[in-house]
Amino acid sequence: MKGRLIVASNRTASPGAPPVGGLAVALWDALSERGGVWFGWSGDTVERETRGVRLFAEGNVDFALADLTESELQGYYLGYANRALWPVFHYRVDLAQFDEHDFASYEKVNRRFGRVLAQLTRPDDTVWVHDYHFLMLGQEMRQSGWDGPMGFFLHIPFPAPEIFTALPQHQRLARALCAFDLVGFQTDRDTANFRRYLTEYCGASIEPDGAITVFDRSLRAASFPIGIDAEEIATLAESEEGRSAASRLGKIIDNRSLVIGVDRMDYSKGLPQRMEAFGRMLDDHEELQGRVSFLQIAPPSREAVDAYQDLREQLDRLAGRINGDHADLDWVPIRYLARSYPRAALSGLYRLARVGLVTPLYDGMNLVAKEFVAAQDPEDPGALVLSEFAGAAEQLDGAVLVNPHDIMATADAIHAAIVMSVEDRRARWEALNAAVREKDIAWWRNEFLAALDAIRSDR
């Protein structure tokens, strides 16, 4: 019989409140099904380090929440995780800051959290650790005596070895990752990058059955592309809140074609290049003046990091310039909103749009692309313009794929999507929707845990 599931993520769902978002729901369902513990940062900072956790029981699931000191928040989270790991893993070495003190804080938090989590486990448990905040947590759990099955899933890209090695501590991070039995990635490209790094830089060998032998142990690496709850998004798009949001915007844009982008304000999302491409499209196609509106929703994130402040200023300037060049008395081409909206409202806006513009410079998966697809009206669906560097591009080849660095080609793709016939849009959407529904969020959860349970059976 399967034991409990122990999940570790930087932030958990809120104890006592319904989980929000597909990932939170998927993890909650898995925990509720098997019973277990959801461990993570409480979101609170304290003056002095605390060794224990706060426990909250909800049904057969325990939430175990640990605090950070203000120093740890600055070094571990804002520092190493978001000023070193995030930019390097998104191929932006030029924005990375390599600070030894930040790494020391990152390592210290992973050690403390790993020791705490090891104390919460039972011999027949299965441990599932999530994302770049906890690359070293599994190693500490092993050193604390945990020898049960343990998997890790990386939600962001794993870069090519030539990029990963820019991190001064890359070998220590790789050795720590190899403490897991199963390391999961969003795409086949990420998995190949990880395997290549281990073979070229760590002397790993790939066994005939696909297992990786390195650092005197064996592990597996595989891709598990994360999905969404497509039925939920479709329902939200037609809900009262979704219809209300679409109606409000529809009154403003009138009968103009809507192009929509929804992203966190992050330099990995390619927002300046996207605005430039839309502006170029207007320059090249005078017949679309006054006939198309671009809505970019970009809620701020990590505002304490300088690169994000610079990005917001850049977007403000770009939107102002393009609107100044093209706007008329009754038309503003770009509506740029630096705030967040509920999922139901966004789903309604996706359904209203003629074009979904999802053009990150690099992304692990990008679930906005899948949510846009799921929200569409089957009889009159919008077209998806998708970056070839989004993880979703491996699955969604029915989209109009673009290189977001190529402003002219992206402008042409936006135009092609706007004028695309309903027959072409419908044929593309049917293929996209099938892919989104075939590998949804439940598939992702079940596939990963089945692979991890198989490792238990092989022992």
N, C-alpha and C positions, 0 to 999 in steps of 0.2 A: 504493500500500500504506500502511496506517495506521502511523504511528510509535508511539513508546512513549507510555505514559500516566504523567503526573506528578501524584500526589495529595498535597495538603497538608491536614493536619488537626491540631488542637491536640495530640492524642495519636494514636499509631499502634497497630497491633497489636504484640504483643511479638515481636521477631525470634526465630526458632527455635522458637516455640510455635504451636500451631494457633490461628487467629483465633477469638475468642469473641464471639458475638452476630451477629445478621443483618447489621447494617451493616458490621462488620469483615469478615465473610465475603464480602459483595457487593463491597467494594472490593478485597479480596484476589483474588477471582476475576477481576475486571476487570484488575488489574495482572498477574496470572499469564498471562492470555490474551494480553496485548499486550506484556508486559515493561515495566519502568519503575522509578519511584522513589516511595517513600512517605516523605514528609517530615513531621516534627513535633517537638514538644518531647519531650526524653528523659525528663522527669519528675524530672530531677536539678537541683539548684541549685549554683552555684559562687560563689566569692568575687569573681572578676573575669570580665568579659565575654570570651567566646571567639568568634572570627570563624568558625571552621570547624565542621564537623559530624563525627559519628562514623558511619561507613558499615559496614553489615552486609549481606552478600549472602545471599539465599536463593532458589535457582533463578535465574530471570531477573528477580528483583525486588531492588532495593537499598533498604534502610532507611537514611534519612539523618536522624539525630537531633541536635538542637541543645539546648544547655543554656540555662537562665535564671540570672541572678544572683538573689540573695535580694531585692534591690530591685526587679527586674523582676517577680518573682513577686508581690510585694505591689502594685505599681502597675498592671502590664499585666493580670494574671490575676485576682487577688482584688479589685483596685481597679476599673479601668475596665470590664473585661469583665463582672464579676459584681456590681459595686455601681452601675454606670451602665447599661450596655447590657442586661443581663438584666432588671432590673426595668422599664425603659422599654419594651422589646420585648414584655413581658408585661403592659403596661398598668398598672404599679404605679409611676407617677411619684412617688407619695408616699414610696416606699422608696428612691428613687434618690439617690445621692450624686455630685454633679458636682464633681470635683476636677481642676484644671488639671494638677497634677503627675501624676495617674493617667493622664490622656489623653496627656500627653507620653511617659510610659512605654509606653503602648499603641502610639502612633505609632512610637516608636523600635524596639520589638520587631518590628512589622510591616515596618518599613524593613529592619532587619537580616536578618530571615528572608526577605524578598522578594529582597534582593541575593544571599543564599546560594542560594536556589532558582533564580534566574535563571542562576547559574553552573553548575547541574546539568543544564540543559536542552540539547537539541539542536534544530536547525531544524525537524525534522519531528515534534516531540513535541506532545502535547495536554496542557494543564494543567487540573486540576480541584481547586479550592480549596473547603474546607468550613467553614462556620459563622461565628458572630459574633466569634470570636477573631481572624479574619483579614480583616476588612472592608476593610482598607487595603493588603493584601499585593499585590494585583494591580496597583495603581497603581505601587508600587515596582518591580515586575517590568517594567512598561512603561518606566519611567524608566531601568531598567538595560539596556534594549535588547531585551527579549523582545517580539516582534511576532506570535507564533503564536497559535492559537486557545486561549482561556482561559475557563473557565466557573467559576461560583460557585454553591454551593447553601447556602441558609439553612435550618437544621434547626429553628429556633424561629420564632415568628410575626414578620411585619413589620407594625408597628402602623399605625394610621390616621395620616395626615400631621399632624393636630393633636396627636398624642401624640409622634410622632417628632421634631417640632420642639422638644420640651422639651429635647432634647440640645443643649447650647450649640454643639457641633461638627457639627450635623446636615448642614450643607452640605458640609463637608470629607469627611464619611463618604460622602455620596451621590456626590460627584464621584469618590471613590476606587472606589466600587462600579461606577461606569460605565466603569471601565477594562476590565472584563470584557466578553466578547462575548455571553455568555449568563448571566443571573442567574435561578436557579431557586428556587421557593418551594414550600411544602407544599400550599397551598390557593389557590383562585381569589381568595379574599378578600385574601390576602397580596399576590398579584400585582397586584390592582386597587389596593391601598393604595400600592404602590411606584410604579405608573404615575401615580397621581393626585398623589403627592408631586412627581414629576419634572415633570409638566405645570404644576402650580399654583405651585411654588416655584422651579423651575429653568428654566422656559420651554421645556420639551421639547415636541416634536411627535410624534404617533403617525402613522406612515406607513400607506398603504392595506394593506400586507402585514403590518402589526403591528410593524414595527421602530420603535424609539424613537431619535429624533435629538436629541441633547443634548450640551453641552460639546464641540461640533465633532467628534462621532463618533457611530456608530450601534451599538446593541446590541439584544438581545432579552430579554424577560422572560416567563416562563411557569411554570405550576404543574406539579410532578412529585410527586404524593403518594407518600411513601415507604411501602413495604410490609414484609412479613415473609416468612420461609420457612415457609409454613403447614404444609407436610408435615412439616417438622422438628419444629414445636411439637406437632403431633398425635402424632408418634412418641414425643417426650419425655413426653407426658402418659400414655402407656401403658407407658413404660419401667419397669424395676425401681425406679429412684430416684423416679420420679413416683408410682408406685403405693404405694411405701413412705411417702412424705410424706402422701399422701391417707389411707392406713391409720392412720398415727399420729394425725392430726387427727381422723379419723372416730371413733376410739375415745373421744376427749375430748368431741366435740360430740354423740355418740350419734346419734339420728335427727333432730336439729334441722336446719332449713334453714340453709345456710351462705351468708352474704353476704361477699364478699371485695373488698378494695381493696389494690392494690400500687403504691406510688409512692415516688420519692425524697422525702425530707423537704424539701419546697420550698414556699414560700408561694404559688407559682402553681398548686399541685395542689388547693387548696380543701379541705384535710384538716379544719380546724376546722368548716367549714360542713357537711361530710359527716358528721362525728360528731354535730353538733347535729341534723341531719336524721334520723339513725338513732335518736337519743334521742327526738325528737318522734314518730317512728313508733311507738315503744314506748309513749309517753304516750297516743297516740290509739287504740291497738289492744291492749287488755288481753288479748285472746284469744291474742296472740303471745308473751305472757310465758312464758319458759322453752322456747319452741319455735323460736327463731331465734338464731343466733350471728353476730356480725360480727367478722371477722378483718381487721385493718389492718396490713399490713407496710409499714414506712416507714424504710428505712435512712437514716442521717444523711448529709448532703452539705454541703460548704462550711461546716463547723462554725466556721471562723474568722470568718465574717460574722455580725454581731450579730443580723440579722433571723432567721437560722436557729436561733440559740440561743433567741430569744424564742418562735419557733414550737414548738420542742420542749417548752418549759415550758407553753405553752398547751394542747398536746395531752395532756400528762400530767394537767393539771387537768381537762380535759373528760372524758377516759376515766375518771378517778377519780370524778367527780361522777355521770356516767351509770351507772357500775357500782354506785356507792353507792345510787343511787335505785332500781335495778331488780334487782340481783343477788339470788340466793337461795342456799341452802346448796349446791345441786348445779348452779348455773348462773351463769356470768359472761357478760353480754351482749356485751361488747367485749373481744377479745383484741388488744392493741396491741403489736406487736413492732418495736422500733427496731433492726433488724439486717437483713442481706441473706441471701438464699437462692439456691442454684443454679437455673439456668433449668429443669432437669428437675423439681426439686421444685416450683417455682412452677407449671409446666404441670400437674402432677398435682393441685395444689390448685385450679387453675382448673376442672379437669374435675369435681372434687367439688362445686363451688359451685352453688347454685341461682341466685344473682345475682352478677354482676360490677358493681362500683360504680366507675365511672371518671368523676369529676366535677371536672376541673380548672377553675379560674377562667379560664384561658387556656392553650392548648397549641399547639405547632406542628403535631403530628400526634397523638401518644400511641399508641405501639405496644402498650401493655398492652391496650387495647381490642381490637386485632386478635389478639393472642396469646390472650386469653380466648376469643374466638370460635373460633379454630383448635383449641383444646384440648378442645372440648366433645364429649360423646357424642352422635352424631347421633340416637339414639333417645330420649334424655332430656336435651336440652341445657339449660344455664342461660340466663337472660335477662340482657341487657346494659342497664344504666342508664348513659347517656352524656351528658356535658355538651354542650350545643349550641355551646360555645366551644372544644371540642377540634377540631383539624383533621380528625380522623377522622369527625366528624359529617357532613362533606360527602359521604362515601362510605357511611357506615353508617346509613342512614335507617331500617333495620329495628330499630334499638335504641329503647329508651324514652328519648327526649330530654328533658333538663331544663335549666332555668336554675339553676346551683348556688347563686346568691345568694338564691334563693327557697326558704327552708328548708322551709316547709309543702308546697310543690309537690314538692320532692325527697323529703320523707317519704312523700307519697302515691305517688310513683313507685316507691319501694322496696317499699312494701306491695303495689302492683299487680304488681310483678315476682315477689314471693314467692308470691302466690296465683295467678299466671297458670297457665292450664291447659297441660298438656303439648302439646296440639295447637297452641295459640297460640305456645308457646315454640319448637316445632319449625318452624313456618312462618316465624317471624322469623329463626331461626338459619339456615335454608336460604338466605334472601336475604342475610344477613350473610356467611355463609361463601363464597357465590359472589363477593361483592364483594372479600373478602380474598384469595381465590385468583386472581381475574382480574388484579389489579394487585398482584403480590407484589414482593419485594425485587429479583428479577432483572428484572422489567418496569421498575421504577424506574431501575435502573442502565442498562439498555439504552436506554430512552427518552431519558434525559438525554444520554448519550454520542452517540447517533444525532443528536440535535438539535445538539450541539456539532460533530460531524463534518460535518454539513450546512453549517455556517458556513465550515468549511475549504473545502468544495467550491465555495461561492459566491464565494470570493475570486478 
